[in-house]
Amino acid sequence: MQIESVVITIGAFLLGIFIGGIVGVAFMCLFQINIPYERDEDKISTERSGNVEKT
């Protein structure tokens, strides 16, 4: 019984790391893709308006 519980806890731990790693990488990719575009849009909008309107 003790060996089985240890194997289950290790398996759950590794599974959590695996899922967490996939989710973390996916979120990092999404943020790296989205943030530059948002910054570029802000720079373009401020350049077009001549920094008159501050949002």
CHARMM internal coordinates of N, CA and C (Angstrom, degrees):
IC EDIT
DIST 1 N 1 CA 1.4759
DIST 1 CA 1 C 1.5338
ANGL 1 N 1 CA 1 C 109.82
DIST 1 C 2 N 1.3084
ANGL 1 CA 1 C 2 N 117.12
DIHE 1 N 1 CA 1 C 2 N -41.26
DIST 2 N 2 CA 1.4633
ANGL 1 C 2 N 2 CA 118.82
DIHE 1 CA 1 C 2 N 2 CA -178.68
DIST 2 CA 2 C 1.5296
ANGL 2 N 2 CA 2 C 110.91
DIHE 1 C 2 N 2 CA 2 C -65.98
DIST 2 C 3 N 1.3215
ANGL 2 CA 2 C 3 N 116.57
DIHE 2 N 2 CA 2 C 3 N -40.25
DIST 3 N 3 CA 1.4664
ANGL 2 C 3 N 3 CA 119.83
DIHE 2 CA 2 C 3 N 3 CA -179.35
DIST 3 CA 3 C 1.5272
ANGL 3 N 3 CA 3 C 109.78
DIHE 2 C 3 N 3 CA 3 C -64.78
DIST 3 C 4 N 1.3285
ANGL 3 CA 3 C 4 N 117.38
DIHE 3 N 3 CA 3 C 4 N -42.28
DIST 4 N 4 CA 1.4637
ANGL 3 C 4 N 4 CA 120.20
DIHE 3 CA 3 C 4 N 4 CA -179.53
DIST 4 CA 4 C 1.5256
ANGL 4 N 4 CA 4 C 111.12
DIHE 3 C 4 N 4 CA 4 C -63.27
DIST 4 C 5 N 1.3252
ANGL 4 CA 4 C 5 N 116.65
DIHE 4 N 4 CA 4 C 5 N -41.53
DIST 5 N 5 CA 1.4660
ANGL 4 C 5 N 5 CA 119.06
DIHE 4 CA 4 C 5 N 5 CA -179.17
DIST 5 CA 5 C 1.5245
ANGL 5 N 5 CA 5 C 110.35
DIHE 4 C 5 N 5 CA 5 C -65.41
DIST 5 C 6 N 1.3285
ANGL 5 CA 5 C 6 N 116.85
DIHE 5 N 5 CA 5 C 6 N -37.69
DIST 6 N 6 CA 1.4674
ANGL 5 C 6 N 6 CA 119.97
DIHE 5 CA 5 C 6 N 6 CA 178.70
DIST 6 CA 6 C 1.5200
ANGL 6 N 6 CA 6 C 109.92
DIHE 5 C 6 N 6 CA 6 C -65.33
DIST 6 C 7 N 1.3372
ANGL 6 CA 6 C 7 N 116.98
DIHE 6 N 6 CA 6 C 7 N -43.48
DIST 7 N 7 CA 1.4675
ANGL 6 C 7 N 7 CA 120.58
DIHE 6 CA 6 C 7 N 7 CA 179.83
DIST 7 CA 7 C 1.5261
ANGL 7 N 7 CA 7 C 110.19
DIHE 6 C 7 N 7 CA 7 C -62.93
DIST 7 C 8 N 1.3404
ANGL 7 CA 7 C 8 N 116.65
DIHE 7 N 7 CA 7 C 8 N -40.73
DIST 8 N 8 CA 1.4678
ANGL 7 C 8 N 8 CA 120.22
DIHE 7 CA 7 C 8 N 8 CA -179.54
DIST 8 CA 8 C 1.5274
ANGL 8 N 8 CA 8 C 110.22
DIHE 7 C 8 N 8 CA 8 C -65.12
DIST 8 C 9 N 1.3338
ANGL 8 CA 8 C 9 N 116.69
DIHE 8 N 8 CA 8 C 9 N -43.68
DIST 9 N 9 CA 1.4648
ANGL 8 C 9 N 9 CA 119.16
DIHE 8 CA 8 C 9 N 9 CA -178.97
DIST 9 CA 9 C 1.5242
ANGL 9 N 9 CA 9 C 110.49
DIHE 8 C 9 N 9 CA 9 C -65.95
DIST 9 C 10 N 1.3293
ANGL 9 CA 9 C 10 N 117.82
DIHE 9 N 9 CA 9 C 10 N -41.01
DIST 10 N 10 CA 1.4682
ANGL 9 C 10 N 10 CA 120.55
DIHE 9 CA 9 C 10 N 10 CA 178.50
DIST 10 CA 10 C 1.5303
ANGL 10 N 10 CA 10 C 109.77
DIHE 9 C 10 N 10 CA 10 C -64.62
DIST 10 C 11 N 1.3326
ANGL 10 CA 10 C 11 N 116.79
DIHE 10 N 10 CA 10 C 11 N -42.68
DIST 11 N 11 CA 1.4642
ANGL 10 C 11 N 11 CA 120.24
DIHE 10 CA 10 C 11 N 11 CA 179.17
DIST 11 CA 11 C 1.5150
ANGL 11 N 11 CA 11 C 111.55
DIHE 10 C 11 N 11 CA 11 C -62.44
DIST 11 C 12 N 1.3261
ANGL 11 CA 11 C 12 N 116.61
DIHE 11 N 11 CA 11 C 12 N -43.58
DIST 12 N 12 CA 1.4635
ANGL 11 C 12 N 12 CA 119.89
DIHE 11 CA 11 C 12 N 12 CA 179.11
DIST 12 CA 12 C 1.5235
ANGL 12 N 12 CA 12 C 110.36
DIHE 11 C 12 N 12 CA 12 C -65.58
DIST 12 C 13 N 1.3311
ANGL 12 CA 12 C 13 N 116.55
DIHE 12 N 12 CA 12 C 13 N -38.08
DIST 13 N 13 CA 1.4625
ANGL 12 C 13 N 13 CA 120.90
DIHE 12 CA 12 C 13 N 13 CA 179.52
DIST 13 CA 13 C 1.5249
ANGL 13 N 13 CA 13 C 110.44
DIHE 12 C 13 N 13 CA 13 C -63.70
DIST 13 C 14 N 1.3327
ANGL 13 CA 13 C 14 N 116.76
DIHE 13 N 13 CA 13 C 14 N -47.82
DIST 14 N 14 CA 1.4670
ANGL 13 C 14 N 14 CA 120.50
DIHE 13 CA 13 C 14 N 14 CA 179.25
DIST 14 CA 14 C 1.5272
ANGL 14 N 14 CA 14 C 110.65
DIHE 13 C 14 N 14 CA 14 C -64.37
DIST 14 C 15 N 1.3290
ANGL 14 CA 14 C 15 N 117.09
DIHE 14 N 14 CA 14 C 15 N -39.52
DIST 15 N 15 CA 1.4664
ANGL 14 C 15 N 15 CA 120.38
DIHE 14 CA 14 C 15 N 15 CA 179.20
DIST 15 CA 15 C 1.5315
ANGL 15 N 15 CA 15 C 110.23
DIHE 14 C 15 N 15 CA 15 C -63.80
DIST 15 C 16 N 1.3356
ANGL 15 CA 15 C 16 N 116.56
DIHE 15 N 15 CA 15 C 16 N -40.88
DIST 16 N 16 CA 1.4599
ANGL 15 C 16 N 16 CA 120.04
DIHE 15 CA 15 C 16 N 16 CA 177.79
DIST 16 CA 16 C 1.5155
ANGL 16 N 16 CA 16 C 111.75
DIHE 15 C 16 N 16 CA 16 C -64.02
DIST 16 C 17 N 1.3466
ANGL 16 CA 16 C 17 N 117.06
DIHE 16 N 16 CA 16 C 17 N -41.44
DIST 17 N 17 CA 1.4642
ANGL 16 C 17 N 17 CA 120.06
DIHE 16 CA 16 C 17 N 17 CA 177.23
DIST 17 CA 17 C 1.5230
ANGL 17 N 17 CA 17 C 109.99
DIHE 16 C 17 N 17 CA 17 C -62.77
DIST 17 C 18 N 1.3319
ANGL 17 CA 17 C 18 N 116.64
DIHE 17 N 17 CA 17 C 18 N -42.36
DIST 18 N 18 CA 1.4691
ANGL 17 C 18 N 18 CA 121.53
DIHE 17 CA 17 C 18 N 18 CA -178.34
DIST 18 CA 18 C 1.5283
ANGL 18 N 18 CA 18 C 110.71
DIHE 17 C 18 N 18 CA 18 C -62.24
DIST 18 C 19 N 1.3458
ANGL 18 CA 18 C 19 N 115.63
DIHE 18 N 18 CA 18 C 19 N -49.60
DIST 19 N 19 CA 1.4707
ANGL 18 C 19 N 19 CA 119.60
DIHE 18 CA 18 C 19 N 19 CA -179.36
DIST 19 CA 19 C 1.5296
ANGL 19 N 19 CA 19 C 109.81
DIHE 18 C 19 N 19 CA 19 C -66.03
DIST 19 C 20 N 1.3227
ANGL 19 CA 19 C 20 N 116.69
DIHE 19 N 19 CA 19 C 20 N -43.67
DIST 20 N 20 CA 1.4618
ANGL 19 C 20 N 20 CA 119.96
DIHE 19 CA 19 C 20 N 20 CA 179.48
DIST 20 CA 20 C 1.5191
ANGL 20 N 20 CA 20 C 111.81
DIHE 19 C 20 N 20 CA 20 C -61.69
DIST 20 C 21 N 1.3229
ANGL 20 CA 20 C 21 N 117.10
DIHE 20 N 20 CA 20 C 21 N -38.59
DIST 21 N 21 CA 1.4642
ANGL 20 C 21 N 21 CA 120.25
DIHE 20 CA 20 C 21 N 21 CA 178.12
DIST 21 CA 21 C 1.5116
ANGL 21 N 21 CA 21 C 111.60
DIHE 20 C 21 N 21 CA 21 C -64.44
DIST 21 C 22 N 1.3280
ANGL 21 CA 21 C 22 N 116.70
DIHE 21 N 21 CA 21 C 22 N -43.61
DIST 22 N 22 CA 1.4671
ANGL 21 C 22 N 22 CA 119.99
DIHE 21 CA 21 C 22 N 22 CA 179.37
DIST 22 CA 22 C 1.5261
ANGL 22 N 22 CA 22 C 109.92
DIHE 21 C 22 N 22 CA 22 C -63.31
DIST 22 C 23 N 1.3362
ANGL 22 CA 22 C 23 N 116.62
DIHE 22 N 22 CA 22 C 23 N -46.03
DIST 23 N 23 CA 1.4667
ANGL 22 C 23 N 23 CA 120.25
DIHE 22 CA 22 C 23 N 23 CA -179.27
DIST 23 CA 23 C 1.5292
ANGL 23 N 23 CA 23 C 110.05
DIHE 22 C 23 N 23 CA 23 C -64.14
DIST 23 C 24 N 1.3365
ANGL 23 CA 23 C 24 N 116.81
DIHE 23 N 23 CA 23 C 24 N -42.13
DIST 24 N 24 CA 1.4633
ANGL 23 C 24 N 24 CA 120.14
DIHE 23 CA 23 C 24 N 24 CA 179.78
DIST 24 CA 24 C 1.5133
ANGL 24 N 24 CA 24 C 112.08
DIHE 23 C 24 N 24 CA 24 C -62.45
DIST 24 C 25 N 1.3302
ANGL 24 CA 24 C 25 N 116.87
DIHE 24 N 24 CA 24 C 25 N -44.65
DIST 25 N 25 CA 1.4661
ANGL 24 C 25 N 25 CA 120.22
DIHE 24 CA 24 C 25 N 25 CA 178.95
DIST 25 CA 25 C 1.5212
ANGL 25 N 25 CA 25 C 110.10
DIHE 24 C 25 N 25 CA 25 C -64.00
DIST 25 C 26 N 1.3406
ANGL 25 CA 25 C 26 N 116.76
DIHE 25 N 25 CA 25 C 26 N -41.30
DIST 26 N 26 CA 1.4644
ANGL 25 C 26 N 26 CA 120.04
DIHE 25 CA 25 C 26 N 26 CA -179.97
DIST 26 CA 26 C 1.5292
ANGL 26 N 26 CA 26 C 110.19
DIHE 25 C 26 N 26 CA 26 C -62.24
DIST 26 C 27 N 1.3476
ANGL 26 CA 26 C 27 N 117.40
DIHE 26 N 26 CA 26 C 27 N -44.67
DIST 27 N 27 CA 1.4617
ANGL 26 C 27 N 27 CA 119.72
DIHE 26 CA 26 C 27 N 27 CA 179.74
DIST 27 CA 27 C 1.5231
ANGL 27 N 27 CA 27 C 111.02
DIHE 26 C 27 N 27 CA 27 C -65.79
DIST 27 C 28 N 1.3460
ANGL 27 CA 27 C 28 N 117.67
DIHE 27 N 27 CA 27 C 28 N -39.69
DIST 28 N 28 CA 1.4609
ANGL 27 C 28 N 28 CA 120.09
DIHE 27 CA 27 C 28 N 28 CA 178.79
DIST 28 CA 28 C 1.5194
ANGL 28 N 28 CA 28 C 110.24
DIHE 27 C 28 N 28 CA 28 C -61.89
DIST 28 C 29 N 1.3315
ANGL 28 CA 28 C 29 N 117.03
DIHE 28 N 28 CA 28 C 29 N -42.89
DIST 29 N 29 CA 1.4695
ANGL 28 C 29 N 29 CA 120.46
DIHE 28 CA 28 C 29 N 29 CA 179.12
DIST 29 CA 29 C 1.5250
ANGL 29 N 29 CA 29 C 109.82
DIHE 28 C 29 N 29 CA 29 C -63.03
DIST 29 C 30 N 1.3400
ANGL 29 CA 29 C 30 N 117.18
DIHE 29 N 29 CA 29 C 30 N -43.06
DIST 30 N 30 CA 1.4639
ANGL 29 C 30 N 30 CA 119.85
DIHE 29 CA 29 C 30 N 30 CA -179.20
DIST 30 CA 30 C 1.5237
ANGL 30 N 30 CA 30 C 110.57
DIHE 29 C 30 N 30 CA 30 C -63.76
DIST 30 C 31 N 1.3474
ANGL 30 CA 30 C 31 N 116.89
DIHE 30 N 30 CA 30 C 31 N -44.58
DIST 31 N 31 CA 1.4606
ANGL 30 C 31 N 31 CA 119.40
DIHE 30 CA 30 C 31 N 31 CA -178.84
DIST 31 CA 31 C 1.5203
ANGL 31 N 31 CA 31 C 110.91
DIHE 30 C 31 N 31 CA 31 C -67.49
DIST 31 C 32 N 1.3464
ANGL 31 CA 31 C 32 N 118.08
DIHE 31 N 31 CA 31 C 32 N -39.40
DIST 32 N 32 CA 1.4616
ANGL 31 C 32 N 32 CA 120.31
DIHE 31 CA 31 C 32 N 32 CA 179.71
DIST 32 CA 32 C 1.5182
ANGL 32 N 32 CA 32 C 110.60
DIHE 31 C 32 N 32 CA 32 C -65.78
DIST 32 C 33 N 1.3343
ANGL 32 CA 32 C 33 N 117.27
DIHE 32 N 32 CA 32 C 33 N -32.46
DIST 33 N 33 CA 1.4628
ANGL 32 C 33 N 33 CA 120.36
DIHE 32 CA 32 C 33 N 33 CA 179.81
DIST 33 CA 33 C 1.5245
ANGL 33 N 33 CA 33 C 110.14
DIHE 32 C 33 N 33 CA 33 C -77.14
DIST 33 C 34 N 1.3282
ANGL 33 CA 33 C 34 N 117.62
DIHE 33 N 33 CA 33 C 34 N -41.55
DIST 34 N 34 CA 1.4632
ANGL 33 C 34 N 34 CA 120.89
DIHE 33 CA 33 C 34 N 34 CA -172.03
DIST 34 CA 34 C 1.5276
ANGL 34 N 34 CA 34 C 112.49
DIHE 33 C 34 N 34 CA 34 C -78.88
DIST 34 C 35 N 1.3275
ANGL 34 CA 34 C 35 N 118.36
DIHE 34 N 34 CA 34 C 35 N -41.57
DIST 35 N 35 CA 1.4664
ANGL 34 C 35 N 35 CA 120.63
DIHE 34 CA 34 C 35 N 35 CA -173.12
DIST 35 CA 35 C 1.5350
ANGL 35 N 35 CA 35 C 111.82
DIHE 34 C 35 N 35 CA 35 C -62.21
DIST 35 C 36 N 1.3394
ANGL 35 CA 35 C 36 N 120.51
DIHE 35 N 35 CA 35 C 36 N -47.26
DIST 36 N 36 CA 1.4689
ANGL 35 C 36 N 36 CA 119.10
DIHE 35 CA 35 C 36 N 36 CA 179.72
DIST 36 CA 36 C 1.5225
ANGL 36 N 36 CA 36 C 112.62
DIHE 35 C 36 N 36 CA 36 C -59.56
DIST 36 C 37 N 1.3318
ANGL 36 CA 36 C 37 N 117.79
DIHE 36 N 36 CA 36 C 37 N -40.54
DIST 37 N 37 CA 1.4605
ANGL 36 C 37 N 37 CA 120.00
DIHE 36 CA 36 C 37 N 37 CA 179.60
DIST 37 CA 37 C 1.5249
ANGL 37 N 37 CA 37 C 110.31
DIHE 36 C 37 N 37 CA 37 C -63.99
DIST 37 C 38 N 1.3296
ANGL 37 CA 37 C 38 N 117.45
DIHE 37 N 37 CA 37 C 38 N -42.09
DIST 38 N 38 CA 1.4594
ANGL 37 C 38 N 38 CA 119.96
DIHE 37 CA 37 C 38 N 38 CA 179.91
DIST 38 CA 38 C 1.5293
ANGL 38 N 38 CA 38 C 109.99
DIHE 37 C 38 N 38 CA 38 C -64.37
DIST 38 C 39 N 1.3274
ANGL 38 CA 38 C 39 N 117.60
DIHE 38 N 38 CA 38 C 39 N -40.91
DIST 39 N 39 CA 1.4599
ANGL 38 C 39 N 39 CA 120.26
DIHE 38 CA 38 C 39 N 39 CA 179.05
DIST 39 CA 39 C 1.5243
ANGL 39 N 39 CA 39 C 110.29
DIHE 38 C 39 N 39 CA 39 C -65.73
DIST 39 C 40 N 1.3352
ANGL 39 CA 39 C 40 N 117.34
DIHE 39 N 39 CA 39 C 40 N -41.16
DIST 40 N 40 CA 1.4629
ANGL 39 C 40 N 40 CA 120.46
DIHE 39 CA 39 C 40 N 40 CA 178.94
DIST 40 CA 40 C 1.5244
ANGL 40 N 40 CA 40 C 109.92
DIHE 39 C 40 N 40 CA 40 C -62.51
DIST 40 C 41 N 1.3292
ANGL 40 CA 40 C 41 N 117.31
DIHE 40 N 40 CA 40 C 41 N -42.11
DIST 41 N 41 CA 1.4629
ANGL 40 C 41 N 41 CA 120.07
DIHE 40 CA 40 C 41 N 41 CA 179.65
DIST 41 CA 41 C 1.5227
ANGL 41 N 41 CA 41 C 110.41
DIHE 40 C 41 N 41 CA 41 C -63.92
DIST 41 C 42 N 1.3405
ANGL 41 CA 41 C 42 N 116.76
DIHE 41 N 41 CA 41 C 42 N -40.32
DIST 42 N 42 CA 1.4598
ANGL 41 C 42 N 42 CA 119.31
DIHE 41 CA 41 C 42 N 42 CA 178.89
DIST 42 CA 42 C 1.5240
ANGL 42 N 42 CA 42 C 110.35
DIHE 41 C 42 N 42 CA 42 C -64.42
DIST 42 C 43 N 1.3362
ANGL 42 CA 42 C 43 N 117.70
DIHE 42 N 42 CA 42 C 43 N -42.94
DIST 43 N 43 CA 1.4643
ANGL 42 C 43 N 43 CA 120.60
DIHE 42 CA 42 C 43 N 43 CA 179.52
DIST 43 CA 43 C 1.5196
ANGL 43 N 43 CA 43 C 110.29
DIHE 42 C 43 N 43 CA 43 C -63.01
DIST 43 C 44 N 1.3365
ANGL 43 CA 43 C 44 N 116.85
DIHE 43 N 43 CA 43 C 44 N -42.95
DIST 44 N 44 CA 1.4638
ANGL 43 C 44 N 44 CA 120.31
DIHE 43 CA 43 C 44 N 44 CA -179.05
DIST 44 CA 44 C 1.5263
ANGL 44 N 44 CA 44 C 109.94
DIHE 43 C 44 N 44 CA 44 C -64.62
DIST 44 C 45 N 1.3308
ANGL 44 CA 44 C 45 N 117.66
DIHE 44 N 44 CA 44 C 45 N -44.24
DIST 45 N 45 CA 1.4648
ANGL 44 C 45 N 45 CA 120.40
DIHE 44 CA 44 C 45 N 45 CA -177.43
DIST 45 CA 45 C 1.5281
ANGL 45 N 45 CA 45 C 110.06
DIHE 44 C 45 N 45 CA 45 C -66.22
DIST 45 C 46 N 1.3405
ANGL 45 CA 45 C 46 N 117.88
DIHE 45 N 45 CA 45 C 46 N -39.28
DIST 46 N 46 CA 1.4641
ANGL 45 C 46 N 46 CA 119.75
DIHE 45 CA 45 C 46 N 46 CA 179.97
DIST 46 CA 46 C 1.5239
ANGL 46 N 46 CA 46 C 110.33
DIHE 45 C 46 N 46 CA 46 C -70.54
DIST 46 C 47 N 1.3420
ANGL 46 CA 46 C 47 N 117.60
DIHE 46 N 46 CA 46 C 47 N -35.91
DIST 47 N 47 CA 1.4625
ANGL 46 C 47 N 47 CA 119.73
DIHE 46 CA 46 C 47 N 47 CA 178.22
DIST 47 CA 47 C 1.5208
ANGL 47 N 47 CA 47 C 110.52
DIHE 46 C 47 N 47 CA 47 C -67.33
DIST 47 C 48 N 1.3257
ANGL 47 CA 47 C 48 N 117.61
DIHE 47 N 47 CA 47 C 48 N -39.20
DIST 48 N 48 CA 1.4633
ANGL 47 C 48 N 48 CA 120.51
DIHE 47 CA 47 C 48 N 48 CA -179.14
DIST 48 CA 48 C 1.5232
ANGL 48 N 48 CA 48 C 110.95
DIHE 47 C 48 N 48 CA 48 C -67.92
DIST 48 C 49 N 1.3383
ANGL 48 CA 48 C 49 N 116.95
DIHE 48 N 48 CA 48 C 49 N -41.52
DIST 49 N 49 CA 1.4609
ANGL 48 C 49 N 49 CA 119.90
DIHE 48 CA 48 C 49 N 49 CA -177.45
DIST 49 CA 49 C 1.5257
ANGL 49 N 49 CA 49 C 110.91
DIHE 48 C 49 N 49 CA 49 C -81.56
DIST 49 C 50 N 1.3116
ANGL 49 CA 49 C 50 N 118.10
DIHE 49 N 49 CA 49 C 50 N -10.12
DIST 50 N 50 CA 1.4598
ANGL 49 C 50 N 50 CA 120.31
DIHE 49 CA 49 C 50 N 50 CA -179.70
DIST 50 CA 50 C 1.5138
ANGL 50 N 50 CA 50 C 112.01
DIHE 49 C 50 N 50 CA 50 C 72.52
DIST 50 C 51 N 1.3355
ANGL 50 CA 50 C 51 N 117.24
DIHE 50 N 50 CA 50 C 51 N 30.46
DIST 51 N 51 CA 1.4664
ANGL 50 C 51 N 51 CA 122.82
DIHE 50 CA 50 C 51 N 51 CA 178.17
DIST 51 CA 51 C 1.5291
ANGL 51 N 51 CA 51 C 111.72
DIHE 50 C 51 N 51 CA 51 C 59.67
DIST 51 C 52 N 1.3333
ANGL 51 CA 51 C 52 N 117.85
DIHE 51 N 51 CA 51 C 52 N 26.25
DIST 52 N 52 CA 1.4627
ANGL 51 C 52 N 52 CA 120.19
DIHE 51 CA 51 C 52 N 52 CA 179.03
DIST 52 CA 52 C 1.5195
ANGL 52 N 52 CA 52 C 109.67
DIHE 51 C 52 N 52 CA 52 C -80.23
DIST 52 C 53 N 1.3331
ANGL 52 CA 52 C 53 N 116.34
DIHE 52 N 52 CA 52 C 53 N -46.92
DIST 53 N 53 CA 1.4564
ANGL 52 C 53 N 53 CA 120.43
DIHE 52 CA 52 C 53 N 53 CA -178.94
DIST 53 CA 53 C 1.5191
ANGL 53 N 53 CA 53 C 109.20
DIHE 52 C 53 N 53 CA 53 C -95.80
DIST 53 C 54 N 1.3295
ANGL 53 CA 53 C 54 N 116.32
DIHE 53 N 53 CA 53 C 54 N 121.07
DIST 54 N 54 CA 1.4670
ANGL 53 C 54 N 54 CA 120.54
DIHE 53 CA 53 C 54 N 54 CA 177.25
DIST 54 CA 54 C 1.5197
ANGL 54 N 54 CA 54 C 108.00
DIHE 53 C 54 N 54 CA 54 C -105.33
DIST 54 C 55 N 1.3128
ANGL 54 CA 54 C 55 N 116.75
DIHE 54 N 54 CA 54 C 55 N 114.68
DIST 55 N 55 CA 1.4617
ANGL 54 C 55 N 55 CA 120.51
DIHE 54 CA 54 C 55 N 55 CA -179.89
DIST 55 CA 55 C 1.5047
ANGL 55 N 55 CA 55 C 109.38
DIHE 54 C 55 N 55 CA 55 C -95.77
END
COOR INIT
IC SEED 1 N 1 CA 1 C
IC BUILD
